Amino acid sequence: MSSATNPMEQFAITTIHPLSVFGQNVSFTNSALWMLIALGIVATFLIVGTMKPQMVPGRWQAAVEYMYDFVLGVVDENIGPKGKAYVPLIFSVFVFVLACNLLGMIPWVGSFTPTSHIAVTLALALIVFAIVLVVGFVKHGLHFLTFFWPKGMAWPLALFIMPIEVVSFFVRPFTLAIRLFANMTAGHVLLKVFGTFVVALGSFGALPYVFGVVPLAVNVALSALELLIALIQAYVFALLASIYLNDAINLH
């Protein structure tokens, strides 16, 4: 299958500048480039929106404030008053994941979705998970380990439940990473497949444009759906990060 019709070709990692550190390949790739672009877009958005704050906000300031208030609401709802110190973390995670998701929707050759790779989403999830562990042990010390021991449960049953709690806790970063990766990958594959149908059926028969109308309409609908999924997945990632932090901050 040629690269023009291969729906997986859009996820290929290509080396832009080869690098090696202590024998390890740390080359600068297209994935790293698009993550830097995402950071640049987020930084520009925040700088422009907060450079000259006004009592009556302009469009950029209003957009930044709305997004911040949205994340603040997520943190307040899931962590409570103690979670305000972690709003910058959740906000950073949300806007970065959102930017990476949306970049892949840009209709030009070479656009790339960093969050369509499990290595990227797992790295983000492990960072969140590590912060949760640090917060838990800093705030509660070894008492944090009681998180795995169901409160008020009889010893025989608790000994059975505790291994399940430990496993479910340590698979959190993997489920968090796989959820984001799988949704972004599946959506972009569908867009590529139906985009190929538009081209193939559009050149078929005596009425080429008639045959391409249906897949084109489906592709437009899928693009709208994929845009919604990009927003929802950024929200879900931030939401779950808040829930995990709540477990570390408000230990039962």
ChimeraX attribute file (.defattr): number of C-alpha atoms within 10 A of each C-alpha:
attribute: neighborCount
match mode: 1-to-1
recipient: residues
	/A:1	7
	/A:2	7
	/A:3	9
	/A:4	10
	/A:5	14
	/A:6	13
	/A:7	19
	/A:8	13
	/A:9	14
	/A:10	20
	/A:11	18
	/A:12	11
	/A:13	14
	/A:14	11
	/A:15	14
	/A:16	13
	/A:17	10
	/A:18	10
	/A:19	13
	/A:20	10
	/A:21	8
	/A:22	6
	/A:23	7
	/A:24	8
	/A:25	10
	/A:26	13
	/A:27	15
	/A:28	15
	/A:29	16
	/A:30	21
	/A:31	24
	/A:32	16
	/A:33	14
	/A:34	20
	/A:35	22
	/A:36	13
	/A:37	15
	/A:38	23
	/A:39	18
	/A:40	14
	/A:41	17
	/A:42	18
	/A:43	14
	/A:44	12
	/A:45	15
	/A:46	17
	/A:47	14
	/A:48	14
	/A:49	19
	/A:50	16
	/A:51	10
	/A:52	10
	/A:53	13
	/A:54	10
	/A:55	5
	/A:56	8
	/A:57	15
	/A:58	12
	/A:59	10
	/A:60	17
	/A:61	21
	/A:62	16
	/A:63	15
	/A:64	18
	/A:65	16
	/A:66	12
	/A:67	15
	/A:68	19
	/A:69	14
	/A:70	13
	/A:71	23
	/A:72	18
	/A:73	15
	/A:74	22
	/A:75	27
	/A:76	15
	/A:77	14
	/A:78	18
	/A:79	21
	/A:80	14
	/A:81	10
	/A:82	12
	/A:83	20
	/A:84	14
	/A:85	10
	/A:86	14
	/A:87	19
	/A:88	13
	/A:89	15
	/A:90	26
	/A:91	20
	/A:92	16
	/A:93	19
	/A:94	23
	/A:95	24
	/A:96	21
	/A:97	26
	/A:98	21
	/A:99	24
	/A:100	26
	/A:101	26
	/A:102	23
	/A:103	20
	/A:104	22
	/A:105	18
	/A:106	11
	/A:107	8
	/A:108	8
	/A:109	7
	/A:110	10
	/A:111	16
	/A:112	24
	/A:113	25
	/A:114	28
	/A:115	29
	/A:116	25
	/A:117	20
	/A:118	18
	/A:119	14
	/A:120	18
	/A:121	24
	/A:122	20
	/A:123	14
	/A:124	20
	/A:125	23
	/A:126	17
	/A:127	12
	/A:128	24
	/A:129	22
	/A:130	13
	/A:131	16
	/A:132	20
	/A:133	16
	/A:134	14
	/A:135	17
	/A:136	23
	/A:137	15
	/A:138	13
	/A:139	15
	/A:140	16
	/A:141	11
	/A:142	10
	/A:143	11
	/A:144	20
	/A:145	13
	/A:146	13
	/A:147	17
	/A:148	17
	/A:149	18
	/A:150	16
	/A:151	10
	/A:152	7
	/A:153	11
	/A:154	9
	/A:155	11
	/A:156	8
	/A:157	10
	/A:158	17
	/A:159	13
	/A:160	10
	/A:161	15
	/A:162	16
	/A:163	13
	/A:164	12
	/A:165	15
	/A:166	14
	/A:167	11
	/A:168	12
	/A:169	14
	/A:170	11
	/A:171	11
	/A:172	17
	/A:173	21
	/A:174	16
	/A:175	14
	/A:176	21
	/A:177	22
	/A:178	19
	/A:179	16
	/A:180	27
	/A:181	23
	/A:182	15
	/A:183	16
	/A:184	23
	/A:185	18
	/A:186	12
	/A:187	18
	/A:188	21
	/A:189	17
	/A:190	16
	/A:191	20
	/A:192	19
	/A:193	16
	/A:194	20
	/A:195	19
	/A:196	19
	/A:197	19
	/A:198	21
	/A:199	16
	/A:200	15
	/A:201	19
	/A:202	19
	/A:203	15
	/A:204	13
	/A:205	10
	/A:206	8
	/A:207	11
	/A:208	14
	/A:209	15
	/A:210	13
	/A:211	19
	/A:212	19
	/A:213	14
	/A:214	16
	/A:215	20
	/A:216	19
	/A:217	13
	/A:218	15
	/A:219	21
	/A:220	15
	/A:221	13
	/A:222	17
	/A:223	17
	/A:224	13
	/A:225	13
	/A:226	22
	/A:227	16
	/A:228	12
	/A:229	18
	/A:230	25
	/A:231	18
	/A:232	14
	/A:233	20
	/A:234	21
	/A:235	21
	/A:236	15
	/A:237	23
	/A:238	24
	/A:239	19
	/A:240	17
	/A:241	25
	/A:242	26
	/A:243	16
	/A:244	20
	/A:245	25
	/A:246	20
	/A:247	18
	/A:248	23
	/A:249	21
	/A:250	14
	/A:251	15
	/A:252	12
